[in-house]
Amino acid sequence: MKILSCAFNMDTACVELKFADSSTISIDTIAVENEVASNMYERSELDYLIYNDPAAYADLILNGNPEAYLKIVTEYKPLD
């Protein structure tokens, strides 16, 4: 399926994908964060993707392993 557009909708807090066959997928980012991210550092990593690369975020959630991704990319910096 060919993706025509992918964008974060701030009104619904969803990443929305529109396909060539006129179907759509809406990913509830809050629900994903509640299920996948266990701390503020992991949430921050997901937020970065949501705002800066929603297509990569959608690919990660629909086709990837978000838990493994977060283990690899998250830097834990304790607050002093």
TIVO-2410 file (N, C-alpha, C; in nm, 3 decimals):
# residues 80
REC num residu      c1      c2      c3 atome chaine
REC   1      M   0.084  -0.118   0.000     N      A
REC   1      M   0.000   0.000   0.000    CA      A
REC   1      M   0.088   0.124   0.000     C      A
REC   2      K   0.055   0.217  -0.084     N      A
REC   2      K   0.133   0.340  -0.097    CA      A
REC   2      K   0.079   0.446  -0.002     C      A
REC   3      I   0.169   0.504   0.077     N      A
REC   3      I   0.132   0.609   0.171    CA      A
REC   3      I   0.135   0.743   0.099     C      A
REC   4      L   0.023   0.817   0.109     N      A
REC   4      L   0.016   0.949   0.048    CA      A
REC   4      L   0.064   1.056   0.144     C      A
REC   5      S   0.029   1.041   0.272     N      A
REC   5      S   0.074   1.140   0.371    CA      A
REC   5      S   0.084   1.076   0.508     C      A
REC   6      C   0.168   1.137   0.588     N      A
REC   6      C   0.187   1.094   0.726    CA      A
REC   6      C   0.219   1.218   0.807     C      A
REC   7      A   0.139   1.246   0.909     N      A
REC   7      A   0.159   1.367   0.988    CA      A
REC   7      A   0.105   1.347   1.129     C      A
REC   8      F   0.160   1.426   1.220     N      A
REC   8      F   0.111   1.427   1.357    CA      A
REC   8      F   0.001   1.531   1.368     C      A
REC   9      N  -0.114   1.490   1.419     N      A
REC   9      N  -0.227   1.579   1.440    CA      A
REC   9      N  -0.229   1.618   1.587     C      A
REC  10      M  -0.196   1.743   1.616     N      A
REC  10      M  -0.189   1.789   1.755    CA      A
REC  10      M  -0.326   1.791   1.823     C      A
REC  11      D  -0.433   1.808   1.746     N      A
REC  11      D  -0.567   1.813   1.805    CA      A
REC  11      D  -0.610   1.678   1.862     C      A
REC  12      T  -0.567   1.570   1.798     N      A
REC  12      T  -0.608   1.437   1.842    CA      A
REC  12      T  -0.495   1.359   1.909     C      A
REC  13      A  -0.373   1.413   1.904     N      A
REC  13      A  -0.252   1.346   1.956    CA      A
REC  13      A  -0.229   1.213   1.885     C      A
REC  14      C  -0.257   1.211   1.755     N      A
REC  14      C  -0.242   1.090   1.675    CA      A
REC  14      C  -0.151   1.115   1.555     C      A
REC  15      V  -0.075   1.013   1.518     N      A
REC  15      V  -0.003   1.014   1.391    CA      A
REC  15      V  -0.098   0.951   1.290     C      A
REC  16      E  -0.128   1.027   1.185     N      A
REC  16      E  -0.228   0.984   1.088    CA      A
REC  16      E  -0.161   0.953   0.954     C      A
REC  17      L  -0.191   0.834   0.902     N      A
REC  17      L  -0.140   0.791   0.772    CA      A
REC  17      L  -0.257   0.781   0.676     C      A
REC  18      K  -0.238   0.834   0.555     N      A
REC  18      K  -0.339   0.824   0.451    CA      A
REC  18      K  -0.278   0.748   0.335     C      A
REC  19      F  -0.351   0.648   0.285     N      A
REC  19      F  -0.302   0.560   0.181    CA      A
REC  19      F  -0.369   0.590   0.047     C      A
REC  20      A  -0.309   0.542  -0.060     N      A
REC  20      A  -0.359   0.566  -0.196    CA      A
REC  20      A  -0.498   0.509  -0.218     C      A
REC  21      D  -0.532   0.403  -0.147     N      A
REC  21      D  -0.666   0.343  -0.163    CA      A
REC  21      D  -0.771   0.414  -0.078     C      A
REC  22      S  -0.739   0.532  -0.027     N      A
REC  22      S  -0.823   0.620   0.055    CA      A
REC  22      S  -0.849   0.567   0.196     C      A
REC  23      S  -0.776   0.465   0.238     N      A
REC  23      S  -0.787   0.420   0.376    CA      A
REC  23      S  -0.694   0.503   0.464     C      A
REC  24      T  -0.723   0.504   0.593     N      A
REC  24      T  -0.641   0.579   0.688    CA      A
REC  24      T  -0.612   0.495   0.812     C      A
REC  25      I  -0.502   0.527   0.875     N      A
REC  25      I  -0.468   0.468   1.005    CA      A
REC  25      I  -0.433   0.583   1.096     C      A
REC  26      S  -0.486   0.578   1.216     N      A
REC  26      S  -0.457   0.680   1.315    CA      A
REC  26      S  -0.397   0.611   1.437     C      A
REC  27      I  -0.274   0.647   1.472     N      A
REC  27      I  -0.203   0.586   1.584    CA      A
REC  27      I  -0.213   0.679   1.704     C      A
REC  28      D  -0.277   0.635   1.809     N      A
REC  28      D  -0.293   0.714   1.932    CA      A
REC  28      D  -0.159   0.713   2.007     C      A
REC  29      T  -0.086   0.824   2.000     N      A
REC  29      T   0.048   0.829   2.057    CA      A
REC  29      T   0.047   0.821   2.209     C      A
REC  30      I  -0.056   0.871   2.272     N      A
REC  30      I  -0.064   0.863   2.419    CA      A
REC  30      I  -0.080   0.719   2.463     C      A
REC  31      A  -0.165   0.645   2.395     N      A
REC  31      A  -0.185   0.504   2.429    CA      A
REC  31      A  -0.058   0.424   2.406     C      A
REC  32      V   0.013   0.453   2.298     N      A
REC  32      V   0.139   0.383   2.270    CA      A
REC  32      V   0.240   0.412   2.380     C      A
REC  33      E   0.255   0.538   2.418     N      A
REC  33      E   0.350   0.573   2.523    CA      A
REC  33      E   0.314   0.505   2.655     C      A
REC  34      N   0.186   0.498   2.686     N      A
REC  34      N   0.144   0.432   2.810    CA      A
REC  34      N   0.177   0.283   2.810     C      A
REC  35      E   0.174   0.220   2.694     N      A
REC  35      E   0.203   0.078   2.685    CA      A
REC  35      E   0.351   0.047   2.674     C      A
REC  36      V   0.427   0.131   2.603     N      A
REC  36      V   0.563   0.097   2.566    CA      A
REC  36      V   0.668   0.165   2.654     C      A
REC  37      A   0.649   0.292   2.684     N      A
REC  37      A   0.750   0.370   2.757    CA      A
REC  37      A   0.727   0.361   2.907     C      A
REC  38      S   0.834   0.329   2.979     N      A
REC  38      S   0.819   0.312   3.123    CA      A
REC  38      S   0.880   0.427   3.203     C      A
REC  39      N   0.942   0.524   3.135     N      A
REC  39      N   0.999   0.638   3.208    CA      A
REC  39      N   1.005   0.759   3.116     C      A
REC  40      M   1.046   0.873   3.173     N      A
REC  40      M   1.046   0.998   3.095    CA      A
REC  40      M   1.148   0.998   2.982     C      A
REC  41      Y   1.255   0.922   2.997     N      A
REC  41      Y   1.357   0.917   2.893    CA      A
REC  41      Y   1.304   0.845   2.769     C      A
REC  42      E   1.235   0.735   2.790     N      A
REC  42      E   1.177   0.662   2.677    CA      A
REC  42      E   1.065   0.743   2.612     C      A
REC  43      R   0.984   0.811   2.692     N      A
REC  43      R   0.879   0.896   2.636    CA      A
REC  43      R   0.940   1.007   2.551     C      A
REC  44      S   1.051   1.061   2.598     N      A
REC  44      S   1.118   1.167   2.523    CA      A
REC  44      S   1.166   1.117   2.387     C      A
REC  45      E   1.219   0.996   2.381     N      A
REC  45      E   1.263   0.939   2.254    CA      A
REC  45      E   1.146   0.923   2.157     C      A
REC  46      L   1.033   0.874   2.208     N      A
REC  46      L   0.916   0.860   2.122    CA      A
REC  46      L   0.863   0.996   2.078     C      A
REC  47      D   0.862   1.093   2.169     N      A
REC  47      D   0.816   1.227   2.134    CA      A
REC  47      D   0.901   1.288   2.024     C      A
REC  48      Y   1.033   1.266   2.030     N      A
REC  48      Y   1.121   1.319   1.927    CA      A
REC  48      Y   1.078   1.266   1.789     C      A
REC  49      L   1.052   1.136   1.781     N      A
REC  49      L   1.009   1.079   1.652    CA      A
REC  49      L   0.873   1.134   1.609     C      A
REC  50      I   0.782   1.146   1.704     N      A
REC  50      I   0.648   1.195   1.670    CA      A
REC  50      I   0.654   1.332   1.605     C      A
REC  51      Y   0.732   1.422   1.664     N      A
REC  51      Y   0.737   1.560   1.614    CA      A
REC  51      Y   0.830   1.578   1.495     C      A
REC  52      N   0.938   1.502   1.488     N      A
REC  52      N   1.039   1.525   1.386    CA      A
REC  52      N   1.035   1.427   1.269     C      A
REC  53      D   0.984   1.308   1.290     N      A
REC  53      D   0.978   1.209   1.182    CA      A
REC  53      D   0.858   1.115   1.205     C      A
REC  54      P   0.736   1.166   1.184     N      A
REC  54      P   0.618   1.083   1.210    CA      A
REC  54      P   0.612   0.957   1.125     C      A
REC  55      A   0.671   0.959   1.006     N      A
REC  55      A   0.672   0.839   0.921    CA      A
REC  55      A   0.757   0.729   0.985     C      A
REC  56      A   0.871   0.765   1.041     N      A
REC  56      A   0.957   0.667   1.110    CA      A
REC  56      A   0.887   0.615   1.235     C      A
REC  57      Y   0.816   0.703   1.305     N      A
REC  57      Y   0.741   0.662   1.423    CA      A
REC  57      Y   0.634   0.559   1.384     C      A
REC  58      A   0.559   0.589   1.279     N      A
REC  58      A   0.454   0.498   1.234    CA      A
REC  58      A   0.513   0.364   1.193     C      A
REC  59      D   0.625   0.367   1.121     N      A
REC  59      D   0.691   0.242   1.080    CA      A
REC  59      D   0.736   0.162   1.202     C      A
REC  60      L   0.792   0.230   1.302     N      A
REC  60      L   0.836   0.162   1.423    CA      A
REC  60      L   0.719   0.096   1.495     C      A
REC  61      I   0.610   0.166   1.509     N      A
REC  61      I   0.495   0.113   1.582    CA      A
REC  61      I   0.425   0.002   1.503     C      A
REC  62      L   0.410   0.018   1.374     N      A
REC  62      L   0.335  -0.080   1.293    CA      A
REC  62      L   0.419  -0.200   1.252     C      A
REC  63      N   0.550  -0.181   1.230     N      A
REC  63      N   0.632  -0.289   1.175    CA      A
REC  63      N   0.750  -0.328   1.261     C      A
REC  64      G   0.783  -0.247   1.358     N      A
REC  64      G   0.905  -0.270   1.435    CA      A
REC  64      G   0.879  -0.321   1.575     C      A
REC  65      N   0.981  -0.311   1.655     N      A
REC  65      N   0.974  -0.352   1.795    CA      A
REC  65      N   1.011  -0.231   1.879     C      A
REC  66      P   0.911  -0.152   1.923     N      A
REC  66      P   0.942  -0.029   1.995    CA      A
REC  66      P   1.018  -0.050   2.124     C      A
REC  67      E   0.995  -0.162   2.193     N      A
REC  67      E   1.067  -0.188   2.318    CA      A
REC  67      E   1.216  -0.205   2.291     C      A
REC  68      A   1.251  -0.281   2.188     N      A
REC  68      A   1.391  -0.301   2.154    CA      A
REC  68      A   1.454  -0.170   2.107     C      A
REC  69      Y   1.382  -0.094   2.029     N      A
REC  69      Y   1.431   0.036   1.982    CA      A
REC  69      Y   1.463   0.126   2.101     C      A
REC  70      L   1.374   0.133   2.197     N      A
REC  70      L   1.395   0.219   2.313    CA      A
REC  70      L   1.515   0.174   2.397     C      A
REC  71      K   1.536   0.044   2.407     N      A
REC  71      K   1.652  -0.005   2.481    CA      A
REC  71      K   1.782   0.039   2.415     C      A
REC  72      I   1.783   0.047   2.283     N      A
REC  72      I   1.904   0.083   2.209    CA      A
REC  72      I   1.932   0.234   2.213     C      A
REC  73      V   1.829   0.316   2.194     N      A
REC  73      V   1.853   0.459   2.175    CA      A
REC  73      V   1.841   0.545   2.300     C      A
REC  74      T   1.780   0.494   2.405     N      A
REC  74      T   1.756   0.577   2.523    CA      A
REC  74      T   1.881   0.595   2.606     C      A
REC  75      E   1.911   0.720   2.636     N      A
REC  75      E   2.021   0.754   2.727    CA      A
REC  75      E   1.959   0.797   2.859     C      A
REC  76      Y   2.000   0.733   2.965     N      A
REC  76      Y   1.947   0.763   3.097    CA      A
REC  76      Y   2.044   0.859   3.167     C      A
REC  77      K   2.000   0.981   3.185     N      A
REC  77      K   2.083   1.081   3.252    CA      A
REC  77      K   2.011   1.123   3.380     C      A
REC  78      P   2.057   1.076   3.494     N      A
REC  78      P   1.989   1.113   3.618    CA      A
REC  78      P   1.999   1.262   3.646     C      A
REC  79      L   1.894   1.315   3.703     N      A
REC  79      L   1.891   1.456   3.739    CA      A
REC  79      L   1.971   1.477   3.867     C      A
REC  80      D   2.054   1.577   3.869     N      A
REC  80      D   2.134   1.605   3.988    CA      A
REC  80      D   2.060   1.696   4.084     C      A
***
